[in-house]
Amino acid sequence: MPPARGKSRTRSYDPAKTRAAVTAQLGQVGAAVAGLSPEQLALPTRLGDWTVRELAAHVAMAVGSVARNLRQPAPSQPETALLDWPFATVRFASGIDDDTRALAAVNDPAELLARTAEELAEILPSVPDDRLLPTRVGAMRLGDYLVTRCVELVVHTDDLVAATGVEIPYDRQALATATRLLADVLAVKAPGGSVEVRVPPFAVVQCVEGPKHTRGTPPNVVETDPLTWLRLATGRMGWADALDAAAVSASGERADIGGYLPVMS
């Protein structure tokens, strides 16, 4: 997938709200994991052969990378734009898997998440939003990287709920940020204006080549809720399954966007 720069205007995110969203959702995950029994931590997840223990360790690792990377020297220039990030992560999947397993093998996941929250609270307030930090996918602005941490947190919160049955609240701003970013990624992957994808109350994007709609009711409309959209966008749910479950509505001859999903895996 070619880089997103030049193909789609990157949405702006309020840095203060994004920071607060990461902190809030990390707190929700930490509280939920702290209440899990050893038996629950050993439950399987929908992420290959990861258990809940490994999933929780991965969340700690993903968010903990903010503090770890900020302790490194700042790169001289950005290498990865926000809309490039979802396309860049797949090539690092093997290394992420290895690091997750190693971390989970020697750490209590609840303690990991608590330490991650403490480190984030200590370092984040003193760092400006435009500070560059090294990441697996290349140097990024802190503000952009925190948007990606919202995606990690919200998507994996849903994974934890699916695995354990434990209700975990979603911070509204974190859910909105994750929804909007992955909706924008669809517009990058399938550029055009013939289909309107609606994920109320957070996002509306135009995508797919063809006649562009300009006024009135669009002829091709896809609509779903935020969690269903995130599952579709990340491959947790298939397009046909979502249609069968009436979790998504699609009207118009061009409204089948299943061929463009997932947008991130």
N, C-alpha and C positions, 0 to 999 in steps of 0.2 A: 504494500500500500504506500503510495507516495505521500510525502509530508503534507500536512494540512495548510501550511502557510500559503496565502494567496488564493486559496479555494473557498474559504468561508471566513467571515468576520468573527473573531473571537468575542464571545460575550464577556462583559465585565462582571466581576464579582466583588462585593464589598469586603475588603480585607478583614475588617473587624468582625463582621458577621461570620466569615469563613473560619477565622480562628476560634470564635466562640462555638461554632458548630462542631468542629473537630474535638474540642475539649468536652463538649456536652455528650456527643455520641460515644466517645471513648469512655466517659464515666458510666454511661448506661451499660456498655458491654462489660466493663470491669465489675460493676455491681452484680450483673447477671452471672458471670463466670465465677465470682467469689461464692455464690450460693449453690454451685453445682456439686453433686456428690462424686466420688471416684467412679461410680458406675456410669453416671451421666458423662463424665469426661472421656470415658472409654467408648461411648456410642459412635457409630459410623456417621459420616456426613455424605453429602452428595458430591463432594470434591475428591473423586478417586478413592484412595484408601486412607485418606486422612481421617483421624478420629476428631472428636470435639477438642481434645487436648491440643492436637496439632493445629487445628483451626484457630483456637484462642491464641496460641503462640504466634501464629502467623499475623494475627491482628496486632499483637504487641510489636512484632518485628516491623510491620509495615508502617505503623505510626511512630514507633521508636526511631525509625530512620530519619525523621525530621531533626531530632536532637543530635543523633550521631553525625549526620551530614553537616549540620551547622557548626560542629566542632572542627571540621576540616577547613583548610584554606579555601577562600572563595575563588571559584573559577574566574577566568578573565572575561568570558563572554558566554551568553546563553547558547545552548546547543539543541534543546528540545522545547518546542512550543507546547502550550496546553493541549491543543487539539491533535498534536502528534503523539501524545503520551499513550492513548489507548491502543494505537497501532504498534507501539514500540515494545510493549511489555511481554508479548508472547515469546520472543526469542530468549528471554531470561527465565522462562518457566522452570527449567530443570534446576538452575542454580537456586532459585527461590524455594523450590521443593526441598532440596538438600539442606539449605540453611534452616528452613522451618523445622524439619525433622530433628536436626542437631540441637536446636534451641529447645524444642519440646521435650527432648530426651533427658535433659539435665536441669529443667526449671519447672517450678510450680506455675501454671498459667495465670492464676489469680495474682500471684506476687509479681510476675512479669508485667501484667497490665497496670498494677499499682505503681511500679517503678517507672513505667513509661509515662504515666500521667504526671508523676512528680517531676520527671526530667523535662517534660514539655512545659509545665507550669514555671519551671525555673528559668529556662532559656528563651522561650518564645517572646515574652513581653519586651525584651531588649533588642530585638532584631527587626530591622525595617522590612517591609513587604517586598521591596525590590532587591533584597540581598540574594545573590546567586549561591546555590549550593550544589555540590556534586550528587548525582543520583545514578541508579543503575542504567537509566536510559539516556544519560547525559545531563549537563548542567541545566538547571531550571531556576526560575525566579521562585522565591519562597512562597509568594502569594499563589502562584500557579500550582506549586507542589502541594500546598494545603488543600486546594480544590480536589486534587487527585486523592488525597487522604480521606476526603468525605466520601468519595466513591468506594474506596476500600472498606471504610467503616460501615456504610449503609448496606452494601452488597453482602458483606460477611455477617452483619447482624441478621439479615434474612437467612443466611446459611445456618447460623446458630439456632434461630427459632425453628427452622425446618428439622434440624437434627435433634433438638432437645424437647420441643414443645413448650419451652419456657417463653413467656411473653416478655419481650424487650422493647421498651418505648423507642420511637424514632424521633430524634430532634428534627423539628420541622425544617430548619434551615439546612441541615445536613442532607435531608431527603430531597429538598428542592435543588440543592447544588448538584447532587449526583444525577438526578433526573435530567436537569438542563444540560449538563455536560454530555451525557450519552445521547441525548436527543440531537445535540449539535453535531456529534460524531456521525450520526446517521446521515445528516445533511452533507457532511464531507464525503462519506462513503458513496452516497447515491445522490450526487448533485442534480439539481433541477427544481422545477416548481409545479409539477403536475399533481403531486399528492401532498395533502396537509396532514401531518401527524400531530395529534393533540394528546397531551398528557396533563389533564387538568388536576390541580390548579396551577401547575408549575411551568409547563412548556408547550409551545406550538412551533413546529418547524415545517418548512417546505422542502420537498425532496423529490427525486426521481425525474429523469428526463422526460420531456413531453410538453404538451401545451400548458402554458403557465396560466394559472387562475389569477384574476385581478379583482373581481368584485362579485358580490352575492355569495350564495352557498357553493363551496368548492365541489366539483363533480367527483373527486376522489378523496375520501376522508378515512383516516384510521384514528381510533380513539381508544384509550385504555387508561388504567390507573397507574400511579407511580411505581408501585412494587411489581406489578405485572410487566411494566415497561422495562424495569431494571433486570428482571428475569429473562425477558426476551433479548435484551441488549447484550447480556453476558452469557447466553446459552443455557441458563438454568431452566428455561421453558421453551419448547418449540412453537413455531408459528401455528401449525395445525392443531396442536394441543390447546393453545390459547383460544383459537376460534371455536373448537369443540366445547370448551368449558365456558364459552361466552364471556371470557375475560377480556376480550378485545373485539371491537366492532370494526368492520372494514366495508366501505361502500364505494362503488365505482370500479370500472374495468381495470384501472391501474393500481388499485389499493392493496394488492397482494405484495407486501414488502418482505415476505419470508425469505426471498433469495438474498436479501441484504443483511440478514440476521444470522448470528449475532454480530454486533459491531465491535465487540471486545470479547476475547476469550482467554 
